[in-house]
Amino acid sequence: MRASELDPAQFEDIRPYRDDEARAVLDRMIADPEMSHAAAHFLVPKLARLEGPVAWLVRQFVRFKFRKVKNIRGVQEIIATYLEMAVNRTSSGLTISGLDTLPRDRACLFVSNHRDIAMDPALAILAMFEEGHETSRIAIGDNLLTKQFATDIMKLNKSFVVKRNAGNRREKLAAATQLSNYIYHSVVNENEHVWIAQRSGRAKDGLDRTNPALAAMFAMTKDKETPFADFWRKLHIVPLSISYEWDPCDEQKAKQLYFEEHKEYRKGKHEDLGAIAKGITGFKGHIHTAFGTPIEGDFNDVASLAEEIDRQVIGNYVLHPTNLIAYQMIYGEAPALPVGYPAKPWHPDEHAETRAKFEARMAKVDERWRDKAIQSYANPVVSRLAYND
């Protein structure tokens, strides 16, 4: 079957919810007690300990807010309001670059670095929503679908499923083929944007690198006659960089890296949902989202495509004072790289307060994985220096 003839029926078990399903899903989600408790912790964290009455009030509030919603666009309009509230509450500002050059006449495949499970795609979508662009479908791992209310929220927000828990080799191949076909079908046949992380899982060490296997997965839909470079152009791949001044999950990530290194780590069943909550509610400082330029060059294999994505992700990544401070703590002297957006020259003496805050934060991290936490902040500088050479 040619890519242009893909049957949408093959995507039933991974696709987002449709407009005609939105109302019934909303009613089910609102009735779910776990959703009310989770929403209470987000909307009124200081009162969330009063679980019974607060959860009931939150359920009534959510029911009222969504009472007239009948489609996915209506869901996203309300979610955007609360996402803006979360950004205002947990950051010192969100800046965006590159969105003004994003083509409006065709869908794009956004390949993004990945630091936060929920906020990375959410902030990209918020930026597009506010600028009048159509929002994108979001690739999420099935490891996040451990609770029904979480599944409903994500699939109402245009998320589709990546089957990470496929069993044997044949099942994994089938899942990868289905995913490749769905991404192509979304972008090329349905003119729908797609967001996907550059590799499976967050970059816990702060090193943003595209897994060439991701590019190989994209190409599984390609027919034998189409050259690689022509196929990438059909997908309109746009690299995306997001950076946070402070990572709410920095200690958790460092701890996980430490125990993985010592082969002692076992992920809890709902651990990722806990990380989502912490990433949403934790303070992030300055956040920047940078949209790259569509990849149009002659990249004739998966390795060269992955390298171009890395070049744009790392080159567009906005460094923060915390990155230079961490680099200096490890290597003794920080390079003269610009920080912030708009970019400003790095002058260490101007950031004494941030340095004191960073050192105090790291001092509270368990000494067994403290160096890994510091290194995760320093590694974006390491990556920039490597690509500048």
CORBEL-V589134 format. One record per helix or strand of 3 or more residues. SS is the DSSP state (h for helix, s for strand). FROM is the first residue (numbers start at 0). TO is the last residue. If there is no record, write none. Layout:
ss->SS from->FROM to->TO
ss->SS from->FROM to->TO
This chain:
ss->h from->2 to->4
ss->h from->7 to->10
ss->h from->18 to->30
ss->h from->32 to->42
ss->h from->50 to->64
ss->h from->71 to->89
ss->s from->90 to->96
ss->h from->98 to->100
ss->s from->108 to->111
ss->h from->118 to->129
ss->s from->136 to->140
ss->h from->141 to->143
ss->h from->147 to->155
ss->s from->158 to->161
ss->h from->168 to->188
ss->s from->193 to->196
ss->h from->211 to->220
ss->h from->227 to->234
ss->s from->236 to->243
ss->h from->249 to->260
ss->h from->270 to->280
ss->s from->284 to->293
ss->h from->301 to->315
ss->h from->320 to->330
ss->h from->347 to->362
ss->h from->369 to->387
